[in-house]
Amino acid sequence: SHASARGLNTLYSPRDPKTIPKGFIRACGKAGGFAPRPLWDDLTTGVTPWFENKQGCFIYFNCNDSHWWIDSEQGSGMYLAAPNGSLLLPPTDGWMTLTGERAGAPTMSFD
């Protein structure tokens, strides 16, 4: 539904690739107290910026599966998309849920 993407359809600002998103840190704690730094370093390139909206939702490029991911402010994976010609900027469309549905997928813009 569009409601699931409502808080995601906003402006996202780039963040330093070395900084770990707060939601990612929260998710690591909820998953059993995993140390965020080694997991973040394993998932990301350390070069590609990640992006965050005012609600704390974040988008990052997962180099393990070569997809951009949108996570909630709590760090839960919500959507993913293949790169659209760039590894420095996420696609604005083409997102799908983790179960492969495209209906209601978000569209967003970037600073």
QUINOR-V557642 format. One record per pair of residues at least 12 apart in sequence whose C-alpha atoms are under 8 Angstrom apart, sorted by the first residue. I is the first residue (numbers start at 0). J is the second residue. D is the distance in Angstrom with one decimal. If there is no record, write none. Layout:
i = <I	I>
j = <J	J>
d = <D	D>
//
This chain:
i = <0	0	0	1	1	1	1	2	3	4	4	4	5	6	7	7	7	7	7	8	8	8	8	9	9	9	9	10	10	10	10	10	11	11	11	11	11	11	11	11	11	12	12	12	12	12	13	13	13	13	13	13	14	14	14	14	15	15	16	16	16	16	16	16	16	17	17	19	19	19	20	21	21	21	22	22	22	22	22	22	22	22	22	23	23	23	24	25	25	26	26	26	41	42	42	42	42	43	43	43	43	43	44	44	47	47	47	48	48	54	55	55	56	56	56	56	56	56	57	57	57	57	58	58	59	60	60	65	65	66	66	66	66	67	67	67	67	67	68	76	77	77	78	78	78	78	78	79	79	79	79	80	80	80	81	81	91	91	91	92	92	92	92	94>
j = <102	103	104	102	103	104	105	103	103	103	104	105	105	54	52	56	105	106	107	105	106	107	108	52	106	107	108	52	107	108	109	110	50	51	52	53	57	107	108	109	110	50	51	52	109	110	48	49	50	51	109	110	48	49	50	51	48	49	43	44	45	46	47	48	49	45	46	35	36	39	57	55	72	74	55	56	57	70	71	72	73	74	75	35	73	74	74	73	74	73	74	75	63	60	61	62	63	59	60	61	62	63	60	62	60	86	87	87	88	72	71	72	69	70	71	72	73	74	69	70	71	72	70	89	89	86	89	81	82	79	80	81	82	79	80	81	82	89	80	97	96	97	94	95	96	97	104	94	95	96	97	93	94	95	93	94	106	107	108	104	105	106	107	106>
d = <6.6	4.8	7.9	7.7	4.3	7.0	7.8	7.6	7.3	6.5	6.1	5.1	7.4	7.4	7.8	7.0	6.2	7.7	7.1	5.6	5.5	4.9	7.9	6.7	8.0	5.5	6.6	6.0	6.2	5.0	5.5	7.0	5.6	5.0	4.5	7.7	8.0	7.4	6.3	4.8	6.3	5.2	5.4	6.4	5.9	5.2	6.0	5.7	4.4	6.6	7.7	7.1	5.6	5.3	5.5	7.1	5.6	6.9	8.0	8.0	5.2	5.8	5.9	4.6	6.0	5.9	7.8	7.6	7.4	6.9	7.2	7.7	7.7	7.9	7.1	7.5	7.9	7.8	7.1	5.0	4.6	4.2	7.9	7.2	7.2	4.7	7.6	6.2	6.5	6.3	5.0	6.9	7.9	7.9	5.2	5.7	6.0	7.6	6.3	5.5	5.5	7.9	8.0	6.5	7.2	6.8	5.5	6.6	8.0	6.6	7.2	4.5	7.2	5.8	4.6	4.3	7.8	7.7	5.7	5.4	6.7	6.9	6.3	7.6	7.9	7.4	7.8	7.0	7.6	6.3	5.5	4.8	6.2	5.5	5.2	6.2	6.6	6.4	6.7	7.6	6.0	6.3	6.1	5.3	4.5	5.7	7.6	5.5	5.7	6.5	6.7	6.0	4.7	6.5	7.7	8.0	5.5	5.4	6.4	8.0	7.0	5.3	7.5	7.9>
//
